[in-house]
Amino acid sequence: MHILVGSASSRISINEVNDDLGIMSRSTFRNKIYTSGFSENTLLYTVLNKIFEVSTARLEGSKVEAEDPHFGGSDYLSSAFGHLFIFESKDILIRKEVKEQLIVPELRNELRLKFYKDGNSDKAVLQLAKNIKKILEGKYERFGFVPGKYHMIYPIIVVHSDTFNTPALNHLLIKWFKEACTEAGLTKEQLYKLRPVVLIDITTLTYFHEYLSKKATNLNNLIDRYLNYTKLKYDDGGIPRLKSMEQMIPFSAFVNHYLRSVRRVRTSRWLIETIHPVIL
């Protein structure tokens, strides 16, 4: 039986896991884990700590919160491969009525509330920009992150629902991230150190974590490839020139296709051993 984890577009096969564990559906896989105490925070930290196992510095947001509740730090930071990675994790959903009607203005407004700002509450895109500003101003030095040490900064949004593995969403987030950087007061010189924001779902991080830490397929390598593959050119009127719908694909679909094209992908032993007692 061929089982998929993630959206249809990402096509992450877990038939190897299914053989060992008897997982019968994608919803069973997700719900069994999430309702058994294997929370998104625990999963996020565990997976990212594995990806950045050999990094020079790692910082979980819970540690920042415990030390300084008013600091407003990001959910996870890591320095690796000469770069800095900054993560915001969001366990969010789109309202059912907006999803069902697919009215574009309402959907766009809903996404804006989820990812940019809702009233006075900053969301992932704006939180990333403001925390990058703190990093570049040296406010994270007390946690071991010195701004001058990194070639590039990679802002990443992690979502816990495959609903957001949606074509073109990452382009919208990139546009909003530019706006957020302006709102946060980042200078042109500081912007040279930033890569565009990328949205990644937790399933993709979990399933491919072993490959995202290897030199040839590490996370910044794959993000760079994805951004180059999906980069749009604009005409004089600011209208994007779309060569192919492939330029609209989410990161999950890109990384799944790319990794399977360069190597045989297997379910990690850690993932099998972690899930096994939960499912049985």
N, C-alpha and C positions, 0 to 999 in steps of 0.2 A: 504493500500500500504506500502511495506517495503522499507525504504530508508536507505542508508548507508552513513556515513561520514567517509572519510579516504580511504585507499586502501582496496581492497577486502580482504586482509589478516587481516586487523585490525577489520573489521566488527563492526563498531560502529553504532548501530541502533539509528535513530532519529525519529522513527515513532510516539513517543509521541509528539515531536515538530511538526511534519507534521500535526497531527490532529488539532493542534491549529492554525498553520500558513499557511498551504497549500503549503509547500515547495515541489516542484515537482522533483528536481534532486539535486545531489551533487554539480554540477557546479553552479546551481542557488543559492544554499546556500552560496557557497564561493564568487561568483562574486557579488551578491547583497550586501553582507556585505563589501567586499573589495573596491567596487566602490562607496560606499556611505559615504566615509570619516571615516569609521571604520578601520583605517590603522593598519598594523601589529604592529607598535610600540605602538599605543594606546591599541590594543588588548593584546599584550604581557604584558605590565605593569599592565593593569587591571586584567588580569587573575592571574598573579604571585602575585599581591598584595592581591588578595582574598585567594590564596593558603597559603600565608605566613602572613595572617592577624594578627596572634598573635605572630609573630616572634619578637625577641629582637632587630633586626636591619634590615633595608632594604635600598637598594641604587639603584636608577635607573641611567643607564648610561648617560642619558641626563643631569642629575644634575652634574655628574662629568665633562662632556664636558663643561657645562656652567661655572663651577668654574675654571677648568684648561684644556683648549683645547689641551694641549700637553701631558697630563697624559696618554692617551691611555687606559682608563679603559674598563672593560667588560660591557656588556649591562645591567646586573642586578646581584645584590648580595643580599643574605639574610642569616641571621643566625637563625636557628630554630632546635628544637629537639636536641640541643647540637652540631649541625654540621653547616658547612658553605656550601652554595650552590652558585655556580658561573655559570652564563649563558652567552652564545654567541648566538645571534639571527641572522639567515641568511635567507633572502628572495631570494633564488637562484634557478636556473633551469639548467638542463643538455641540451646541444645543441641538437637540433632535429636530426641532421644527425648521431651523436654518439649514441643516444638512439635507433634509428631505425635500425642501422646496428648491434648493440650489439657485436662489436668487443672488446673483453675483454681488451687487452692492452690499446686501445684508451679510453675505458670507465674508466679504472683505472686511466689513466693519467688525464682525465677530472675531476674525483672526487678529485684527488690530488690537482689540480688547484683550485677547489672550496672549499676544506676543510683544506688544509695545507698551501700552498703558491703559489702565482702567480707572478713570477718575484720577485720584492722587496716588494710585498704586502702580509703581513701575513694574513692568514685566520683563521677560527674558532679554529681549533685544536691548532695551534701555539699561537694564541692570548690567549687561555685559559691557556696554560702552562706558558707564560710570565707573565700573571696577577696573577697566583698562586704564582709565584716567588716573585712578588711585595707584595702580601699579607703576605707571610711567612717572608719577610724581613722588615715588619712593615710599608710599604709605604701606606697602606690603613688605618692606625690608625687615620689619620686626618678625615676620613669619618666614624669612629666609629667601625672599624673592627680590633680587636686585635688578632694576630695569635695564641697565647697560649690558647685561650678560647675554641677552637673547637676540638672535638674528631677526626672528619674526614672532608675532603673537597670533595664535589661532583661536578665535572665538567660536564656541560650539554650543548649540542648544540640543539637549537630550530630551526626547519625548518618550512617554511610556505607553503610547497608543499608536498602532500602525495606521490610524485614521489620517495622520499627517504625512504619510508617505505618498504625497499627492504631487502630480506634475506641476511644475512652475512655482510651487510654494517657496522654494529656496530663493528664487529670483525676487520674490516679493520681500522676503526677509532681508536680503542683501540691500535692497532699496531702503527699507526702514532702518537698517543698521547704519547706513550712511547718514540718515537723518538724525539718528540717536547720537552718533559721534559728534555731530554739530551741536546738538543740545547739551551734550556732556562737556563741551568746550575743548575737544581735542584739536590740536593745531595741525597744520599741513605736515610739519616735520614729524609729528607723532604718528600721523596716519600712514606714513611710509613703512612703519613697522607692522602694520595690521594686514592680515588676510581677510577676505570677506567672510561673513558668518556662514556656518554650515549647520543644517539640522540633521541629526542622526537619531534613529530610534534605538531604544535599549536592546531590542532583540538583535539588531545588527551588531551592536557592540559586543553583546554576550556571545553570539554564535561565532563571530570571527575574531575574538579577542586574541587568540594565539598568533594570528597573522598580522594583527595591527601593531605588534611589538617587534616584528622582525625587520631587519635593515631594509630589505628590498621592498617590503609592503607596509612599512610603518605608517602611522596615522597621518602624519603631515605629507608623506609621499602620496597617499591615496587622496587626501583632500586637494592637494595641488593638481593632481590628474583630473579629479572631478571638476574642479573650478575651471580648468582649461577646456575640458570637454564640453561643458555647459555654458561657456562664456558667450554672451550675446554682443553683437555689434549693433549700433544705432545709426539711423539716418539723420540728416540735418534737422529734421523735425522732432527728434527724440523718440522716434518709433523704432522698436527693436526689429531687426531683420532676422527672421527665423529660418535657418537652413533646413532644419529637421526637428521633428518632435523629440528626437533623442536628446536635444539640448534642454528639454524640460524635465528629464527624469530626476527622481529623488536620489539622494546619496546611496540609500540602501540598494536600489536597483543597479547603480553603477558599480559599487564595490562587490556585490555578488557576482556580476558578470565578469568583472576584471579579474578577481581572484581565481575564479574557476577557469579562466582562460590561460592563466600562467602557472597554475599548480593544482594538484588534487586536493580538494578541501574535505577535511574529516572533522567530525564532532570531537571536541577536546575531551580528554579523559576527565578533567576537572568538572566539565559541564555534566557529563554522564553520571559521575559519582555524586554530584550535588543534587541532581534531579531525582535520582533513583530512589532514595528513601522518602522523598516527598510524594511521588506518584504512587508508590506501593503501599 
